[in-house]
Amino acid sequence: MVAIAALLFATVLQILPAVLAGGRPAITLIELLPGLSMAFEVEPLGMIFALVASSLWIITSLYAIGYMRGANESKQTRFHACFAVALFSVMGIAFAENMFTLFIFYEVLTLSTYPLVAHKGNREAQQGARTYLVLLLGTSIGFQLVAIVATWWLAGSLSFTEGGIMEGHVSHALGGLLLLLYIYGIGKAALMPFHRWLPAAMVAPTPVSALLHAVAVVKAGVFTVLKVSTYIFGQDYLRELWSADLLMTIAAFSLLSASLVALQKDNLKARLAYSTVSQLSYITLGAMLAHELAAIGGSMHIVMHAFGKITLFFCAGAIYVASKKTNVSEMDGLGRRMPFTMGAYLLGALAVIGVPPMGGLWSKWHLVLGAADSGQLLMVLVIMLSTLLNIVYLLRPAVRAFLMPPKEGESRGVREAPLLCVVPLCITALGCMALFLAADPLRTMLGGIFGN
């Protein structure tokens, strides 16, 4: 699996120079009807998503091997096979030329990750997997597919086009309804109230949690939100829609309320799950602001959050493998026994919070600038308040691990997890710092899309 991941990453790198030079490599496999085809095109936003997913797949594959062996998990062959299908479907989403192609691979991603969520096979896993499947398929078929068919019928095309395809074909009143259908149809973005699948999926092994939260599923969701808002609606058209402000308000509510729920969760993976619900709402909020800087910030947050959150989940898994501890209240003094793991956790937490020298600073900075320049001062306050909440619920495990004395006998015999668990989390933690210095090329690529 590691070799396949490396080969995929090398393939993506081969395409990168053409995109940086302004090209958009494209291929059409089949045209089913006029304006309805299975086609692929590589544009900057998709290239960024593909680079993140393919590079993190290599690291996640290494981690998955160490975790599955260290935790003595069963059915490892099926696990790795589904893992591979999921990542290949992400490449189809990243390089889709139109909404029809994206939708096909979006559904393949849901179906291929279902067995991963249900991997343990117990009652809790089966129930969590059912919630996962019902909500994701229900929203995509019940809402997103309806919006796609309506768009093709009204606009005559589903191709991702600069400036969007709606203007002149769809009234603003109907466009507002279609926007609601699209955004809530993209259930992987976990916008409330269709977010319950994400905490429910935490019954899966930790490598799957990392896949769901950082590499594939949720990132495919918010990536689709950005593609739809930018290339189907277009920012000028989006600003005129009645539902854009409504969705912005819902995103702000999701952002804060999920942070408050995370504060109450003692289970570390549950805390991180609700953190993800909150962090995804930053990206949806950035898209609905329909402002160049906010859209750049939301796009950058896909990258910054991916590295930060995968680090946190890797650490949660390493803690479980080494100590069998799953709750924040059990982590007193753990930093003395697992300094690399808890040090990486601290760096990942700072990246998600968005403080220097972590890359997360730049995505939140652009979101704040975009909200302020749009006159949405309330949204600026929401982002700032949420960041304060991030500090409380993400740093508490690190504080307990490093500053609290271990409870009598609890940490005796605990040591770092196997190398295949620890090395990947150290790499992604360092990646969080590297992104602080690498933000300018990323912003330059995105500026070509959003006209800034």
C-alpha positions in Angstrom: 0.0 0.0 0.0 2.9 2.4 0.7 4.4 1.8 -2.7 1.0 2.5 -4.4 0.7 5.7 -2.4 4.2 6.8 -3.3 3.4 6.1 -7.0 0.2 8.1 -6.9 2.0 11.0 -5.2 4.7 10.9 -7.9 2.1 11.0 -10.6 0.4 14.0 -9.1 3.8 15.8 -8.9 4.4 15.1 -12.6 1.2 17.1 -13.4 2.1 20.0 -11.1 4.5 21.9 -13.4 1.8 22.1 -16.2 -0.7 23.6 -13.7 1.8 26.0 -12.3 2.5 27.2 -15.8 -1.2 28.0 -16.2 -2.2 24.9 -18.0 -5.2 22.7 -17.2 -4.6 19.1 -18.5 -7.9 17.6 -19.4 -9.5 14.4 -20.8 -13.0 13.4 -21.6 -13.7 9.7 -21.3 -17.3 9.6 -22.5 -20.1 12.1 -23.2 -23.4 10.5 -22.2 -25.6 13.5 -23.3 -25.0 17.1 -24.3 -23.5 18.8 -21.3 -23.3 15.5 -19.4 -19.9 13.7 -19.6 -17.4 11.7 -17.6 -14.4 14.1 -17.8 -11.4 15.2 -15.8 -9.5 18.5 -15.7 -6.7 19.6 -13.4 -7.1 23.1 -12.1 -5.2 24.8 -9.1 -7.7 24.1 -6.4 -8.0 20.4 -7.4 -4.2 20.1 -7.6 -3.8 21.4 -4.1 -6.3 18.9 -2.8 -4.7 16.1 -4.7 -1.2 17.0 -3.4 -2.5 17.1 0.2 -4.4 13.8 -0.1 -1.7 11.9 -2.0 1.2 13.0 0.3 -0.7 12.3 3.5 -1.8 8.9 2.1 1.9 7.8 2.2 2.2 8.8 5.8 -1.2 7.4 6.8 -0.3 4.1 5.1 2.8 3.8 7.3 0.9 4.7 10.4 -1.9 2.3 9.6 0.5 -0.6 9.4 2.0 0.3 12.7 -1.3 0.9 14.4 -3.1 -2.2 13.0 -0.2 -4.5 14.1 0.3 -2.7 17.4 -3.4 -2.9 18.3 -3.7 -6.5 16.9 -6.6 -5.5 14.7 -8.2 -8.2 12.5 -9.2 -8.1 8.8 -6.1 -6.1 7.8 -6.2 -7.1 4.1 -9.8 -5.8 3.6 -8.9 -2.7 5.6 -6.0 -1.8 3.3 -8.0 -2.6 0.2 -10.9 -0.3 1.1 -8.3 2.3 2.2 -6.8 2.3 -1.3 -10.2 2.5 -3.1 -11.1 5.5 -0.9 -7.9 7.4 -1.8 -8.3 6.7 -5.5 -11.8 8.0 -5.4 -10.5 11.2 -3.8 -8.3 11.7 -6.8 -11.4 11.4 -9.0 -13.1 14.1 -6.9 -10.0 16.4 -7.1 -9.7 16.2 -10.8 -13.3 16.0 -11.8 -14.2 18.4 -14.7 -17.9 18.6 -13.8 -20.4 17.9 -11.1 -21.5 14.7 -12.7 -18.0 13.2 -12.5 -17.5 14.5 -9.0 -20.8 13.1 -7.8 -19.9 9.6 -9.1 -16.6 9.5 -7.2 -18.2 11.2 -4.2 -20.5 8.2 -3.8 -17.7 5.7 -4.4 -15.9 7.4 -1.5 -18.9 6.9 0.8 -19.3 3.3 -0.1 -15.6 2.4 0.1 -15.2 4.0 3.6 -18.3 2.3 5.0 -16.5 -1.0 5.7 -13.7 0.9 7.3 -16.1 2.6 9.8 -17.7 -0.8 10.5 -14.3 -2.5 10.7 -14.5 -3.8 14.3 -17.8 -5.6 13.6 -19.3 -5.1 17.0 -22.7 -3.6 17.7 -21.3 -0.1 18.3 -19.4 -0.2 15.1 -22.3 -1.4 13.0 -24.6 1.3 14.5 -22.0 4.0 13.8 -21.5 2.8 10.3 -25.3 2.7 9.6 -25.5 6.4 10.8 -22.6 7.2 8.6 -24.0 5.6 5.5 -27.6 6.7 5.9 -26.7 10.4 6.5 -24.1 10.6 3.7 -26.2 8.7 1.1 -29.4 10.4 2.2 -28.1 13.9 1.8 -26.2 13.3 -1.5 -29.1 11.5 -3.2 -31.9 13.5 -1.6 -30.4 16.9 -2.0 -27.2 17.1 -4.1 -28.4 14.9 -6.9 -31.6 16.9 -7.2 -29.6 20.1 -7.4 -27.3 18.6 -10.1 -30.2 17.4 -12.3 -31.8 20.8 -11.9 -28.6 22.6 -12.8 -28.1 20.5 -15.9 -31.7 21.0 -17.0 -31.6 24.8 -16.5 -28.0 25.7 -17.4 -27.4 23.0 -20.0 -24.0 22.2 -18.4 -22.4 20.8 -15.3 -18.8 21.9 -16.2 -16.8 23.7 -13.6 -16.4 27.2 -15.2 -14.7 30.3 -14.0 -17.4 32.8 -12.9 -20.0 30.0 -12.6 -22.7 28.7 -15.0 -25.8 29.9 -13.3 -25.9 33.6 -14.3 -28.4 34.2 -17.0 -29.9 30.7 -16.8 -31.3 30.5 -13.2 -33.2 33.2 -11.3 -31.8 34.4 -8.0 -34.8 33.0 -6.1 -34.4 29.5 -7.6 -30.6 29.8 -7.4 -30.9 30.4 -3.6 -32.9 27.2 -3.3 -30.3 25.3 -5.4 -27.5 26.6 -3.2 -29.3 25.2 -0.1 -29.7 21.8 -1.8 -26.1 21.7 -2.9 -24.6 22.7 0.4 -26.8 20.4 2.5 -26.4 17.7 -0.2 -22.7 17.8 0.5 -23.1 15.9 3.8 -19.4 15.3 4.1 -19.0 19.0 5.0 -20.8 18.1 8.2 -22.8 21.3 8.4 -25.3 21.1 11.2 -27.8 19.4 11.6 -26.4 16.8 9.2 -23.1 16.3 11.2 -24.0 13.3 13.4 -22.3 10.9 11.0 -18.9 12.3 11.9 -18.9 11.6 15.7 -20.7 8.3 15.0 -17.8 7.2 12.7 -15.3 7.5 15.6 -16.0 3.9 16.4 -13.6 3.1 13.6 -9.8 2.4 14.1 -7.8 5.5 14.5 -6.2 5.3 11.0 -9.7 5.5 9.6 -10.5 8.5 11.8 -7.4 10.2 10.3 -8.6 9.2 6.8 -12.1 10.6 7.6 -10.9 13.9 9.2 -7.7 14.8 7.3 -7.0 12.9 4.1 -10.3 12.1 2.4 -13.9 12.3 3.5 -14.4 15.6 5.2 -11.9 17.3 2.9 -13.8 16.0 -0.1 -16.9 17.6 1.4 -15.5 21.1 1.9 -13.5 20.9 -1.3 -16.8 20.2 -3.1 -18.4 23.2 -1.3 -15.6 25.4 -2.7 -15.9 24.0 -6.2 -19.7 24.5 -6.2 -19.5 28.0 -4.8 -16.7 29.1 -7.2 -17.3 27.2 -10.4 -21.0 26.4 -10.4 -22.4 29.6 -8.8 -19.5 32.0 -9.1 -18.9 34.6 -6.4 -20.7 37.5 -8.1 -23.9 35.5 -8.5 -23.5 34.0 -5.0 -23.5 37.4 -3.4 -27.0 38.0 -4.7 -28.6 34.9 -3.3 -30.8 35.0 -0.3 -29.6 31.7 1.0 -25.9 32.6 1.1 -26.4 34.8 4.3 -28.5 32.0 5.8 -25.9 29.4 5.2 -23.2 31.8 6.5 -25.2 32.1 9.8 -25.7 28.3 10.0 -21.9 27.8 9.4 -21.1 30.4 12.2 -23.5 28.6 14.6 -22.0 25.2 13.7 -18.5 26.6 14.2 -19.3 27.8 17.8 -21.7 25.1 18.9 -19.4 22.3 17.9 -16.6 23.9 19.8 -18.8 24.1 22.9 -19.7 20.4 22.6 -16.0 19.5 22.1 -15.3 21.2 25.5 -17.6 18.7 27.2 -16.1 15.6 25.7 -13.7 13.6 27.8 -13.0 11.0 25.1 -10.2 12.4 23.0 -11.4 11.1 19.7 -14.9 12.4 20.3 -13.4 15.8 21.3 -11.4 15.8 18.0 -14.5 14.8 16.0 -16.5 17.8 17.2 -13.4 19.9 16.6 -13.5 18.8 13.0 -17.2 19.8 12.7 -16.2 23.2 13.9 -13.1 23.5 11.6 -15.0 22.5 8.5 -17.5 25.3 9.2 -14.6 27.8 8.8 -14.3 26.6 5.2 -18.1 26.7 4.5 -18.2 30.2 6.1 -15.3 31.3 3.8 -17.2 30.1 0.7 -20.5 31.7 1.7 -18.8 35.1 2.3 -18.2 35.2 -1.5 -15.1 37.3 -1.1 -11.7 36.6 -2.7 -9.7 36.7 0.5 -12.2 34.5 2.4 -12.3 31.9 -0.3 -8.5 31.8 -0.3 -8.6 31.4 3.5 -11.1 28.6 3.2 -9.0 26.8 0.6 -5.8 27.2 2.6 -7.6 25.8 5.6 -8.2 22.6 3.8 -4.4 22.2 3.7 -3.6 23.6 7.2 -6.3 21.7 9.0 -5.4 18.4 7.2 -1.9 18.4 8.6 -2.9 19.6 12.1 -5.8 17.3 12.5 -4.1 14.2 11.1 -1.3 14.8 13.7 -3.9 15.0 16.5 -5.6 11.7 15.4 -2.2 10.0 14.9 -1.4 11.0 18.5 -4.7 9.7 19.8 -4.1 6.4 18.2 -0.5 6.2 19.5 -1.7 6.9 23.0 -4.2 4.1 22.7 -1.7 1.6 21.3 0.9 2.4 24.0 -1.3 2.9 27.1 -4.9 1.9 26.2 -6.0 5.4 27.4 -8.8 7.1 25.5 -9.9 9.9 27.8 -8.4 13.3 28.4 -8.9 12.8 32.2 -6.5 9.8 32.0 -3.6 11.6 30.5 -2.0 13.2 33.5 1.8 12.9 33.3 1.7 11.0 30.0 4.0 13.6 28.4 6.9 12.2 30.6 6.4 8.7 29.2 5.5 9.6 25.6 7.4 12.9 24.9 7.5 12.6 21.1 3.8 11.8 20.9 2.6 14.5 23.2 5.0 17.0 21.8 3.6 16.3 18.3 0.1 16.6 19.8 1.0 20.1 21.1 2.3 21.2 17.6 -0.9 19.8 15.9 -3.1 21.6 18.4 -1.3 24.9 17.8 -1.7 24.4 14.1 -5.4 23.9 14.3 -5.7 26.9 16.7 -3.8 29.0 14.2 -0.8 30.5 16.1 2.7 31.2 14.7 4.8 29.5 13.7 2.1 27.1 12.4 0.5 27.2 9.0 -3.0 27.5 10.4 -2.3 31.1 11.2 -2.5 32.1 7.5 -5.8 30.4 6.7 -7.6 32.0 9.6 -5.9 35.4 8.9 -7.3 35.4 5.3 -10.7 34.4 6.6 -10.7 37.3 9.1 -9.6 39.7 6.4 -12.3 38.5 4.0 -15.0 38.8 6.6 -13.8 42.3 7.6 -13.6 43.5 4.0 -17.1 42.2 3.4 -18.4 44.2 6.3 -19.3 41.0 8.2 -17.8 42.1 11.6 -20.0 39.6 13.4 -18.3 36.8 11.5 -14.9 38.3 12.5 -16.0 38.0 16.2 -17.3 34.4 15.6 -13.9 33.4 14.2 -12.0 35.0 17.1 -14.3 33.5 19.8 -14.1 30.1 18.2 -10.3 30.3 18.2 -10.4 31.0 22.0 -12.5 27.9 22.4 -10.0 26.0 20.3 -7.3 26.9 22.8 -9.3 25.6 25.7 -10.4 22.2 24.4 -7.3 21.4 22.3 -4.6 22.4 24.8 -6.2 20.7 27.8 -4.8 17.2 27.0 -1.3 18.6 26.5 -1.5 20.6 29.7 -2.5 17.5 31.7 0.1 15.4 30.0 3.0 17.7 30.6 2.1 19.7 33.7 0.0 17.3 35.9 1.7 14.6 37.9 0.8 11.0 36.9 -1.8 9.2 39.0 -0.4 6.5 41.2 0.5 3.5 39.1 -1.4 4.6 36.0 1.6 5.4 33.8 3.9 2.7 35.0 5.3 0.7 32.1 3.9 3.0 29.5 6.3 4.0 26.7 6.1 5.4 23.2 4.1 3.4 20.6 5.9 1.5 17.8 8.1 3.5 15.5 5.6 3.1 12.6 3.1 5.0 14.8 5.5 7.6 16.2 7.5 8.6 13.0 4.5 9.5 10.9 3.0 11.8 13.6 6.4 13.5 14.0 6.5 14.1 10.2 3.1 15.6 10.1 3.8 17.8 13.2 6.9 19.2 11.4 4.7 19.6 8.3 2.5 21.9 10.3 5.5 24.2 10.9 6.7 23.9 7.4 3.4 25.2 6.1 4.0 28.4 8.0 6.9 29.1 5.6 5.3 27.6 2.5 2.0 29.6 2.6 3.0 32.1 -0.1 3.2 29.7 -3.0 -0.1 28.2 -1.9 -1.7 31.7 -1.8 -0.3 32.5 -5.2 -1.9 29.4 -6.8 -5.2 30.2 -5.2 -5.0 33.9 -6.1 -5.2 32.9 -9.8 -8.6 31.2 -9.1 -10.2 33.9 -7.0 -8.8 36.9 -8.7 -6.8 38.3 -5.8 
